[in-house]
Amino acid sequence: MDRCEIVHDNFLRRVAARDLPQGRAPQGPLTPDLAMQAFRAGCLTRALDRQSRAMQRTGQGFYTIGSSGHEGLAAVALALRPTDMAFLHYRDAAFQIARAGQVPGQTPAWDMLLSFASSTDDPISGGRHKVLGSRKLMIPPQTSTIASHLPKAVGAAYSIGAARRHRPEHAILPDDALVMCSFGDASANHSTAQGAFNTAQWTSYQSVPLPLLFVCEDNGIGISTKTPKGWIEATFSARPGLTYFKADGLDLYDTYRVAAEAAEYVRTRKKPAFLHLRTIRLYGHAGADVPTTYLPREEVEAEEAQDPLLHSVRLLDRAGVMTPDQALAIYRETCARVERVAGDAVRRPRLKTASEVMASIIPPKRSCKPTNGPSQEAREKAFGADLKAMDDPQPMSRILNWALTDLMLTHREIVMMGEDVGRKGGVYGVTQKLHARFGADRMIDTLLDEQSILGLAIGMAQNGFVPMPEIQFLAYLHNAEDQIRGEAATLPFFSNGQFSNPMVLRIAGLGYQKGFGGHFHNDNSVAVLRDIPGVILAVPSNGADAARMLRECVRLAREESRVVVFLEPIALYPMRDLHGDKDGLWMTRYPDPSERIGFGEVGVSGDGTDLVIVTFGNGVYLSHQAMPQIGAAGIKARIVDTRWLSPLPKAALTAAVAGCRNILIVDETRHSGGLAEALMAHFHEAAPGVPLARITAEDSFIATGPAYAVTMPSSAGIVAAAQGLVR
């Protein structure tokens, strides 16, 4: 008999025999009605865990990590409001069930069984994963990426105060809401979690409103590795800016009392709190896990003897809410009902095709109020003397600054965040003057932590903002890439399009900075970004294009709820000249604020048919440098600027190279895994028989000093490749 059935039989036997664990008397404000709700939620949690394992044994269920032992989370739910956003730990079924009881018309047993069965009728993920979550219950779904949801919980909590100052059109959280975020004791040690705690403390320490309740469910073990006794309390009870509360999660009354106190503190003080909740883990980590293989049997049995449902029966009996016989009847009826409902759930349809699985990768469009842009008066006030300079050619960095200004004037829901974006104006001056123009609450100087920067953006996006986080350098993104891959990009997928976190992530990147920073400030790899389903990657090559593309990126985020990465070539920020000193040929005029470059629209320069150079970013600049020599060699060429690196604008690229006899790809990313591989494959399929060649960067990091560019394409190399291809 497995541990699941042992615990079940023990409950039936011990309640019938009145053999209940010892403990203190029920104390606190938990009313009889709420106590009954919490117990029923615990019984349903337990029945669903048993049923998920039964479904797996018959091939009708597929993932069995359960919530048994964590039934105390039902009392936490009852201490909160159903309008408080909750980012849940995967053992928090009791929380969702109890919250469902606070919202009319909910069917938690049916909903969760559909999730167990991976049915397309599953109301949260549409059969894509067994996740907790509900749009109506204000519970965004979570994947199993350990602790990755904590940074965005910080962002969501921050958004509540920000929304009071600048209420976004699509805000969903009330002004008096709080955000709850739960996790296990093992997850509390994860670097992502530690970063989130530190960010919350750092924010609170400065008296910035942050109504956030962390709930640590301490069952003393992470899969098979024990948490040292007393570790959580020792490390969290005296942190600056984070108030500590402790409750016994086996005691519904104590849990409710302390959770209500913690929630009241967070809601009224607008400060974060840490609720340390004692729990136990029944059945092991997940369905395939056998705890007696790594724990002594006596220890496992001793833990099972402290079954929180047994404690609840004792407490409710002593409080006069119900007798053990009544409790046993509820438990039996709940188990029977779940088994009966499961018989229907397993017959519901499942995903069958790739298109069905992928249908929610791209979130649905949302209706936005139209805007005519800022008034002339507002622009004059914001830009001042810069308005006159717009008639003259300017480098990319300045044009981007003006584009950001116009966008922020037009859309109040845009907020920017990142290290040094505010008062300093960014490492390269791209955000200069924006702090003075829009204030600290829209130009947020963050602490030095890329995970927290992205988490802030993701969380604020879930409350209607359109964040524009900045990562200073592309190499720094890799410290936090899972926030994009594991959180931002997956949210529409696992919520069947019900939740989204649109944003425009600005990153300074790519190579060719003369003698500065080496690899740490010149990262020429974008493979990790192109590999994330649903994420758009855009790279401009000149100032005018940068402004037009950035406007489209904001439209994609604002109106289509997309996650967009806008990669700005560092070396092109200050670029003025193309062929010679002070020729000014790489500067452009600021395009009218109404102008955009549409998503998937490529750039074409020239009309030659001997050769087409397909490139992007710095490659566009180098290709234009090479054109006089290519022309002198008698080769009539054109340049195609891809602009959109993911997804590739395949139809537009095919049309742009039509009629050309040779295709040369210039790719400043690496030979292995670079963009050229995808382009070569595409043109091989779309233009069969047309000779192809590529120039790429070496499979190397970038050096500092005079050798800064030797591993990457050059204008001379482009000329040589063109002459070699066109014979």
BALUM-340239 format. One record per residue (C-alpha): residue number from 1; x, y negated, z. Coordinates in pm, whole numbers, plus 50000, padded with zeros to 5 digits. Last residue first. Example, Ala and Ser with C-alpha at 12.3 -4.5 7.8 and 13.67 -1.06 7.14 Angstrom:
! residues 2
 num  east north    up
   2 51367 50106 50714
   1 51230 50450 50780
! end
This chain:
! residues 727
 num  east north    up
 727 53196 46458 43981
 726 52945 46322 44230
 725 53005 46520 44548
 724 53375 46449 44580
 723 53331 46081 44499
 722 53058 46048 44760
 721 53265 46237 45018
 720 53563 46007 44959
 719 53352 45695 44990
 718 53184 45823 45306
 717 53524 45907 45457
 716 53643 45554 45389
 715 53330 45415 45558
 714 53403 45630 45861
 713 53237 45933 46020
 712 53328 46026 46378
 711 53624 46187 46556
 710 53858 45897 46479
 709 53625 45634 46621
 708 53757 45558 46972
 707 54114 45656 46886
 706 54244 45305 46963
 705 54127 45325 47324
 704 53889 45564 47495
 703 53810 45901 47342
 702 53479 46044 47234
 701 53388 46404 47314
 700 53435 46655 47038
 699 53255 46875 46792
 698 53363 46641 46514
 697 53128 46379 46385
 696 52943 46452 46067
 695 52976 46413 45693
 694 52737 46622 45488
 693 52699 46759 45139
 692 52407 46868 44924
 691 52369 46944 44553
 690 52004 46944 44443
 689 51897 47301 44359
 688 51604 47307 44596
 687 51475 46967 44703
 686 51222 47036 44983
 685 51370 47359 45122
 684 51740 47276 45095
 683 51646 46919 45177
 682 51492 47025 45508
 681 51772 47261 45608
 680 52036 47001 45536
 679 51839 46741 45732
 678 51803 46969 46034
 677 52173 47052 46038
 676 52262 46687 45976
 675 52088 46586 46298
 674 52359 46742 46507
 673 52364 47085 46671
 672 52717 47161 46567
 671 52874 46892 46350
 670 52824 46631 46619
 669 52630 46308 46590
 668 52737 46030 46354
 667 52555 46194 46065
 666 52606 46089 45705
 665 52410 46316 45471
 664 52502 46304 45102
 663 52237 46407 44851
 662 52307 46441 44479
 661 52099 46405 44160
 660 51847 46159 44294
 659 51499 46170 44139
 658 51318 46199 44469
 657 51540 46112 44766
 656 51290 45872 44927
 655 50988 46095 44859
 654 51146 46388 45042
 653 51245 46161 45329
 652 50892 46024 45359
 651 50742 46373 45365
 650 50996 46495 45619
 649 50968 46212 45869
 648 51177 46410 46122
 647 51003 46449 46456
 646 51230 46338 46591
 645 51499 46131 46423
 644 51282 45839 46315
 643 51497 45569 46150
 642 51588 45791 45851
 641 51769 45506 45675
 640 51797 45601 45310
 639 52083 45447 45114
 638 52093 45430 44736
 637 52364 45506 44485
 636 52489 45444 44135
 635 52838 45589 44119
 634 53083 45422 43880
 633 53375 45436 44121
 632 53330 45064 44179
 631 52981 45137 44305
 630 53115 45371 44569
 629 53374 45111 44660
 628 53109 44839 44699
 627 52876 45081 44886
 626 53116 45186 45162
 625 53031 44907 45404
 624 52664 44976 45343
 623 52729 45338 45435
 622 52910 45234 45752
 621 52614 45022 45868
 620 52362 45294 45788
 619 52579 45550 45966
 618 52578 45331 46277
 617 52210 45409 46317
 616 52073 45651 46056
 615 52175 45848 45745
 614 52069 45981 45409
 613 52303 45870 45129
 612 52144 45913 44789
 611 52366 45966 44486
 610 52349 45943 44110
 609 51996 45800 44120
 608 52058 45443 44228
 607 51767 45238 44355
 606 51911 45039 44643
 605 51819 45026 45012
 604 51545 45255 45141
 603 51415 45254 45497
 602 51199 45536 45634
 601 50842 45513 45762
 600 50761 45797 46002
 599 50596 45575 46264
 598 50519 45245 46096
 597 50765 44957 46085
 596 50593 44663 46246
 595 50538 44294 46165
 594 50290 44084 46364
 593 50559 43930 46582
 592 50717 43769 46272
 591 51063 43910 46211
 590 51366 43760 46386
 589 51624 43685 46123
 588 51899 43934 46049
 587 52270 43972 46120
 586 52472 44236 45943
 585 52593 44003 45666
 584 52746 43742 45893
 583 53049 43699 45660
 582 53245 43586 45966
 581 53534 43830 45913
 580 53477 44064 45624
 579 53264 44343 45491
 578 52972 44376 45733
 577 52981 44101 45994
 576 52757 44021 46289
 575 52750 44327 46512
 574 52679 44241 46875
 573 52425 44517 46950
 572 52549 44740 46665
 571 52813 44918 46872
 570 52557 45004 47137
 569 52322 45181 46898
 568 51976 45152 47062
 567 51793 45479 47118
 566 51420 45424 47160
 565 51279 45737 47323
 564 50901 45761 47294
 563 50654 45950 47513
 562 50319 45909 47343
 561 49986 45793 47489
 560 49847 45714 47142
 559 49739 45353 47198
 558 49995 45224 47448
 557 50281 45462 47382
 556 50252 45462 47002
 555 50188 45087 47003
 554 50499 45033 47216
 553 50704 45239 46970
 552 50558 45044 46679
 551 50668 44717 46839
 550 51013 44867 46899
 549 51033 44963 46532
 548 50969 44609 46412
 547 51218 44458 46655
 546 51488 44716 46582
 545 51430 44687 46208
 544 51500 44314 46226
 543 51811 44368 46439
 542 51980 44643 46240
 541 52021 45023 46245
 540 51726 45138 46453
 539 51703 45481 46620
 538 51367 45638 46714
 537 51307 45965 46899
 536 50948 46076 46955
 535 50884 46339 47222
 534 50611 46594 47157
 533 50829 46903 47184
 532 51171 46843 47340
 531 51465 46962 47129
 530 51530 46629 46959
 529 51621 46478 47295
 528 51879 46742 47388
 527 52027 46728 47039
 526 52097 46356 47061
 525 52476 46373 47095
 524 52694 46068 47023
 523 52774 45966 47380
 522 52983 45651 47394
 521 52975 45505 47745
 520 53085 45808 47942
 519 53267 45957 47646
 518 53515 45673 47612
 517 53445 45364 47813
 516 53547 45090 47583
 515 53813 45091 47311
 514 53596 44970 47029
 513 53242 45088 47079
 512 53185 45319 46783
 511 52954 45570 46952
 510 52589 45650 47024
 509 52394 45506 47311
 508 52194 45237 47490
 507 51871 45398 47599
 506 51519 45258 47605
 505 51242 45492 47716
 504 50907 45381 47579
 503 50634 45527 47793
 502 50311 45721 47794
 501 50237 45944 48092
 500 49940 46161 48000
 499 49664 46351 48173
 498 49358 46516 48019
 497 49544 46633 47706
 496 49507 47003 47780
 495 49659 46940 48123
 494 49960 47166 48072
 493 50048 47021 47731
 492 49962 46661 47820
 491 50199 46677 48120
 490 50477 46872 47947
 489 50662 46582 47785
 488 50680 46365 48097
 487 50759 46641 48347
 486 50997 46920 48247
 485 51161 46770 47937
 484 51154 46401 48030
 483 51222 46431 48402
 482 51442 46727 48314
 481 51686 46487 48144
 480 51784 46327 48471
 479 52160 46343 48503
 478 52169 46403 48127
 477 52047 46050 48070
 476 52376 45906 48192
 475 52556 46003 47871
 474 52306 45795 47674
 473 52410 45479 47857
 472 52223 45224 48066
 471 51900 45420 48095
 470 51615 45174 48062
 469 51255 45235 48158
 468 50981 45078 47947
 467 50663 45156 48134
 466 50314 45122 47984
 465 50100 45107 48297
 464 49771 45294 48334
 463 49814 45477 48662
 462 49980 45786 48518
 461 50230 45557 48348
 460 50341 45429 48689
 459 50433 45782 48791
 458 50628 45854 48474
 457 50817 45523 48491
 456 50912 45557 48856
 455 51019 45914 48790
 454 51238 45795 48503
 453 51419 45544 48723
 452 51428 45790 49012
 451 51594 46058 48804
 450 51839 45800 48668
 449 51958 45705 49014
 448 52144 45380 49084
 447 51873 45182 49260
 446 51621 44993 49057
 445 51592 44635 48936
 444 51230 44602 48830
 443 51142 44352 48560
 442 50762 44345 48585
 441 50743 44297 48964
 440 51061 44091 48963
 439 50919 43811 48754
 438 50810 43772 48393
 437 51009 43490 48232
 436 51286 43461 48490
 435 51338 43836 48492
 434 51320 43842 48113
 433 51599 43582 48085
 432 51854 43844 47974
 431 51710 44186 47889
 430 51947 44270 47602
 429 52246 44124 47785
 428 52475 44417 47721
 427 52483 44558 48075
 426 52128 44442 48135
 425 51984 44101 48217
 424 52173 44056 48542
 423 51861 43953 48736
 422 51639 44223 48595
 421 51768 44514 48387
 420 52060 44584 48623
 419 51966 44948 48693
 418 51633 45030 48542
 417 51273 44925 48516
 416 51055 44748 48266
 415 50682 44695 48299
 414 50429 44667 48019
 413 50068 44645 48145
 412 50049 44273 48072
 411 50067 44339 47697
 410 50113 44039 47468
 409 50364 43840 47670
 408 50554 44160 47744
 407 50566 44244 47374
 406 50679 43894 47276
 405 50957 43902 47534
 404 51070 44249 47433
 403 51093 44138 47071
 402 51294 43833 47174
 401 51543 44045 47364
 400 51564 44291 47077
 399 51650 44005 46845
 398 51927 43895 47078
 397 52086 44239 47098
 396 52054 44298 46723
 395 52265 44003 46614
 394 52101 43682 46487
 393 52027 43516 46155
 392 51872 43169 46197
 391 51505 43074 46204
 390 51465 43236 46542
 389 51708 42982 46691
 388 51432 42723 46705
 387 51217 42941 46927
 386 51512 43015 47157
 385 51493 42657 47286
 384 51201 42746 47512
 383 51118 43113 47475
 382 50866 43165 47754
 381 50693 42827 47754
 380 50687 42804 47378
 379 50553 43156 47354
 378 50275 43084 47601
 377 50177 42768 47414
 376 50179 42948 47083
 375 49936 43197 47230
 374 50043 43552 47286
 373 49921 43838 47070
 372 49587 43872 46903
 371 49491 44159 47126
 370 49250 44446 47088
 369 49136 44634 47397
 368 49270 44987 47395
 367 49093 45313 47315
 366 49299 45621 47378
 365 49462 45865 47141
 364 49480 46227 47245
 363 49806 46373 47374
 362 50050 46551 47144
 361 50153 46884 47292
 360 49783 46961 47341
 359 49715 47155 47022
 358 50038 47355 47043
 357 49888 47670 47190
 356 49594 47661 46949
 355 49821 47594 46653
 354 50040 47888 46748
 353 49742 48120 46742
 352 49553 48340 46984
 351 49470 48148 47300
 350 49225 48336 47517
 349 48848 48382 47512
 348 48645 48467 47826
 347 48610 48832 47919
 346 48852 48813 48210
 345 48641 48538 48366
 344 48321 48745 48377
 343 48465 49028 48584
 342 48650 48768 48789
 341 48314 48631 48904
 340 48224 48963 49068
 339 48563 49006 49234
 338 48548 48647 49360
 337 48198 48699 49497
 336 48296 49019 49680
 335 48598 48854 49839
 334 48390 48551 49946
 333 48116 48772 50092
 332 48371 48967 50294
 331 48535 48651 50429
 330 48203 48487 50510
 329 48086 48801 50691
 328 48410 48819 50888
 327 48367 48460 50999
 326 48011 48531 51112
 325 48132 48832 51308
 324 48412 48626 51458
 323 48155 48374 51581
 322 48098 48031 51437
 321 48149 47663 51518
 320 48157 47709 51894
 319 48502 47551 51924
 318 48640 47873 52074
 317 48505 48076 51782
 316 48634 47826 51529
 315 48979 47840 51685
 314 48999 48218 51699
 313 48873 48261 51341
 312 49120 47994 51227
 311 49412 48172 51394
 310 49317 48491 51208
 309 49304 48291 50886
 308 49649 48152 50964
 307 49796 48505 50970
 306 50036 48510 51264
 305 50051 48892 51268
 304 50176 48873 50909
 303 50489 48698 51032
 302 50553 48972 51288
 301 50498 49232 51015
 300 50761 49071 50792
 299 51008 49051 51080
 298 50949 49412 51178
 297 51002 49520 50818
 296 51348 49359 50816
 295 51387 49111 50528
 294 51560 49160 50191
 293 51381 49460 50041
 292 51092 49414 50285
 291 50991 49098 50100
 290 50886 49285 49784
 289 50859 49029 49501
 288 50676 49128 49183
 287 50362 48939 49277
 286 50533 48626 49402
 285 50747 48500 49692
 284 50655 48759 49951
 283 50309 48885 50042
 282 50242 48615 50305
 281 50447 48301 50350
 280 50405 48115 50677
 279 50331 47751 50743
 278 50458 47473 50970
 277 50377 47133 50826
 276 50622 46845 50832
 275 50434 46536 50721
 274 50680 46273 50593
 273 50553 45917 50567
 272 50588 45639 50313
 271 50476 45283 50386
 270 50168 45091 50279
 269 50100 45021 50649
 268 49725 45083 50625
 267 49717 45376 50384
 266 50042 45538 50498
 265 49958 45516 50869
 264 49601 45632 50812
 263 49727 45925 50608
 262 49975 46024 50879
 261 49709 46008 51150
 260 49465 46207 50935
 259 49737 46465 50865
 258 49810 46490 51237
 257 49449 46555 51334
 256 49373 46781 51036
 255 49678 46996 51096
 254 49613 47023 51468
 253 49255 47131 51412
 252 49332 47373 51132
 251 49605 47545 51337
 250 49839 47763 51128
 249 49978 47448 50966
 248 50116 47335 51301
 247 50184 46964 51265
 246 50476 46721 51253
 245 50488 46357 51151
 244 50797 46159 51049
 243 50806 45798 50932
 242 51035 45728 50636
 241 51205 45387 50610
 240 51515 45500 50795
 239 51533 45876 50840
 238 51490 46008 51192
 237 51273 46318 51173
 236 51382 46424 50826
 235 51712 46613 50860
 234 51668 46767 51204
 233 51302 46843 51145
 232 51375 47022 50819
 231 51672 47214 50957
 230 51512 47337 51278
 229 51571 47700 51196
 228 51799 47737 50896
 227 51594 47787 50577
 226 51607 48150 50474
 225 51709 48265 50130
 224 51490 48538 49977
 223 51240 48335 49772
 222 51297 48009 49961
 221 51226 48073 50330
 220 51110 47908 50650
 219 50745 47860 50564
 218 50781 47483 50586
 217 50520 47312 50375
 216 50666 46963 50345
 215 50400 46702 50280
 214 50524 46364 50154
 213 50262 46092 50191
 212 50317 45784 49977
 211 50169 45434 50010
 210 50475 45239 49887
 209 50453 44864 49941
 208 50800 44700 49924
 207 50923 44625 50274
 206 51291 44648 50171
 205 51340 44962 50380
 204 51031 45103 50212
 203 51197 45094 49871
 202 51523 45249 49988
 201 51329 45508 50185
 200 51117 45604 49886
 199 51424 45612 49664
 198 51613 45827 49914
 197 51325 46072 49941
 196 51302 46090 49561
 195 51676 46148 49522
 194 51665 46420 49784
 193 51383 46588 49596
 192 51578 46586 49271
 191 51889 46710 49451
 190 51695 47009 49580
 189 51702 47053 49957
 188 51332 46978 50004
 187 51262 47256 49754
 186 51355 47514 50018
 185 51116 47362 50270
 184 50836 47371 50018
 183 50667 47088 49835
 182 50371 46849 49862
 181 50309 46500 49723
 180 50023 46278 49831
 179 49963 45937 49678
 178 49760 45672 49857
 177 49456 45480 49746
 176 49344 45139 49874
 175 49371 44963 49537
 174 49190 45246 49365
 173 49388 45466 49123
 172 49277 45507 48760
 171 49443 45218 48573
 170 49371 45218 48199
 169 49342 44843 48141
 168 49632 44776 48372
 167 49577 44564 48688
 166 49869 44324 48729
 165 49910 44223 49094
 164 49694 44493 49249
 163 49832 44732 48991
 162 50185 44683 49122
 161 50073 44784 49470
 160 49922 45108 49339
 159 50205 45164 49092
 158 50457 45222 49370
 157 50266 45531 49479
 156 50263 45664 49123
 155 50636 45602 49090
 154 50717 45782 49416
 153 50501 46072 49301
 152 50696 46061 48976
 151 51020 46123 49164
 150 50867 46415 49361
 149 50736 46613 49066
 148 51071 46770 48975
 147 51092 46945 49313
 146 51143 47288 49158
 145 51021 47321 48804
 144 50721 47545 48858
 143 50481 47338 48652
 142 50242 47090 48804
 141 49899 46978 48695
 140 49777 46628 48778
 139 49534 46636 49074
 138 49285 46351 49074
 137 48997 46588 49155
 136 48806 46516 48834
 135 49121 46559 48626
 134 49203 46888 48794
 133 49526 47067 48870
 132 49682 47386 48997
 131 49866 47572 48727
 130 49849 47918 48574
 129 49967 47827 48225
 128 49849 47761 47871
 127 49489 47882 47906
 126 49319 47548 47844
 125 49545 47385 48100
 124 49296 47221 48338
 123 48946 47347 48266
 122 49046 47709 48193
 121 48801 47787 47912
 120 49091 47880 47684
 119 49143 48170 47920
 118 49478 48249 48074
 117 49306 48503 48302
 116 49454 48347 48615
 115 49343 48004 48488
 114 48990 48130 48428
 113 49001 48267 48782
 112 49101 47925 48906
 111 48807 47750 48741
 110 48553 48009 48850
 109 48666 47991 49212
 108 48689 47610 49206
 107 48339 47540 49071
 106 48290 47163 49119
 105 47958 46980 49079
 104 47994 46723 49354
 103 48340 46614 49474
 102 48445 46670 49837
 101 48418 47050 49810
 100 48664 47038 49522
  99 48908 46879 49768
  98 48891 47192 49983
  97 48957 47416 49683
  96 49245 47199 49562
  95 49410 47199 49904
  94 49357 47570 49955
  93 49523 47638 49619
  92 49835 47467 49747
  91 50106 47729 49697
  90 50228 47574 49367
  89 50314 47249 49544
  88 50076 46970 49457
  87 50098 46617 49321
  86 49786 46460 49472
  85 49631 46130 49366
  84 49409 45989 49638
  83 49059 45947 49491
  82 48940 46267 49662
  81 49016 46099 49995
  80 49252 46249 50249
  79 49205 46428 50582
  78 48999 46697 50409
  77 49291 46772 50177
  76 49527 46813 50473
  75 49281 47054 50636
  74 49277 47267 50321
  73 49657 47262 50326
  72 49635 47482 50634
  71 49570 47777 50402
  70 49945 47802 50338
  69 49986 48163 50450
  68 49831 48288 50129
  67 49897 48042 49844
  66 49997 48278 49564
  65 50243 48341 49285
  64 50057 48589 49068
  63 50117 48518 48704
  62 49972 48724 48419
  61 49618 48840 48473
  60 49401 49084 48276
  59 49670 49352 48237
  58 49502 49582 48487
  57 49766 49538 48758
  56 49774 49164 48687
  55 49403 49131 48750
  54 49434 49306 49087
  53 49717 49072 49178
  52 49512 48767 49084
  51 49220 48909 49281
  50 49415 48931 49603
  49 49533 48570 49565
  48 49181 48459 49481
  47 49039 48623 49792
  46 49297 48452 50015
  45 49234 48109 49869
  44 48859 48166 49894
  43 48892 48254 50262
  42 49107 47947 50325
  41 48857 47720 50150
  40 48579 47873 50361
  39 48781 47799 50672
  38 48844 47439 50573
  37 48479 47380 50492
  36 48373 47530 50825
  35 48612 47300 51009
  34 48476 47007 50808
  33 48120 47087 50917
  32 48224 47147 51277
  31 48408 46812 51290
  30 48789 46789 51304
  29 48863 46500 51544
  28 49121 46671 51762
  27 49179 46977 51971
  26 49104 47346 51928
  25 49251 47548 52215
  24 49611 47657 52204
  23 49729 47981 52060
  22 49714 48357 52088
  21 49657 48581 51792
  20 49319 48753 51750
  19 49228 49113 51825
  18 48850 49058 51836
  17 48819 49421 51711
  16 48624 49323 51400
  15 48860 49030 51346
  14 49161 49258 51385
  13 49043 49528 51145
  12 48928 49302 50863
  11 49235 49083 50887
  10 49472 49378 50905
   9 49309 49532 50599
   8 49369 49215 50398
   7 49727 49174 50523
   6 49802 49536 50430
   5 49633 49487 50093
   4 49864 49199 50005
   3 50167 49373 50154
   2 50142 49660 49908
   1 50000 50000 50000
! end
